[in-house]
């Protein structure tokens, strides 16, 4: 077994044990998770502490004895010099903000109004940036303003596939659950443990000449961050259940049930069917293909229509989360909000992207279509169906014609909007 395989197996074993511990002894589990979370702060303060210890020991080696012990002095001089370099780099380190298409209020006023309305209801958190990404996600990421993650920039990341897949009411509910989750009114400890899952990995991704001297920090957190993410997994799942409860403050129970059902089924459909087909069709002639997000809403409406929607719903209900996935199963989320059964109707004819992004959605399609969406590299590789060769070619020709027509009709306008987004 490869080194990566052994590591994954070891982490999975730890995760399984802690999941059981969190159910049998919740307080004991929270003590372990909190202790490990504080160890991250200790890792950042380790090198300043070594610097102080090195200076003190070096001074004692020179003045504390009649004869200078040169071996001790050389060792502590090296420790002091190395710790000073790393401490200086840590003090100057600023993690990069999440990438994507950054929105301003004048580009999407309806979206900013919705975010402002929900923030006023929950009173926290303050949203500093709104970024549109190419993954199926809606996350709030805190980026530390300096070395210790105490004060942060809050970035709301909205995946274009998600906002295209949901109706305006469903998107409002999904957005409410995420903002409510980070208001920390009822779940401060769990949410703190959850937000550190996105913070600690930022310390092991610093590369380039400007980060010379941070190698010890990167090595330390390349071991610590994956371990912490596994240990904090049960807390993150409880925090996601709390997020569903927060959503019920501004939405009815039926609306929350509908939103989490459509979100889960849409994610399953896109990962297992839409993206695999798009990748296979676009591999030989990517330039002629339409942008990946442009036809997503139509594909979802067709793929989840009538009996096919019920089949995907049954698959989502039977599906257990991956061992490293912080999102609980759909069945557990339903039970958490007091429902035992759900159903999925026809997808909304008007997506939330049309209402809350307006005309800028075309520019986002173009900008995010230049690269493979973030979510594609993480989706399942399973192919639950087969396309016969003649059907594959027919589909490819249809998509190619659509792509050329779409590009010819909107080239000038899209070019202007992309430049304004960037």
Secondary structure, 3 states (H helix, E strand, C coil): CCHHHHHHHHHHHHHHHHHHHHHHCHHHHHHHHHHHHHHHHHHHHHHHHHHHHHHHHHHHHHHCCCCCCHHHHHHHHHHHHHHHHHHHHHHHCCCCCCCCEEECCCCCHHHHHHHHHHHHHHCCCCCCEEEEECCCCEEEEEEECCCCCCCEEEEEEEEHHHHHHCCHHHHHHHHHHHHHHCCCCCCHHHHHHHHHHHHHHHHHCCCCHHHCCCHHHHHHHHHHHHHHHHHCHHHHHHHHHHHHHHHCCCCCHHHHHHHHHHHHHHHHHHHHHHHHHHHHHHCCCHHHCCCCCCCHHHHHHHHCCCHHHHHHHHHHHHCCCCCCCCCCCHHHHHHHCCCCCCCCCCCCCCCHHHHHCCCHHHHHHHHHCCCCCHHHHHCCCCCCCCCCHHHHHHHHHHHHHHHHHHHHHHHHHHHHHHHHHC
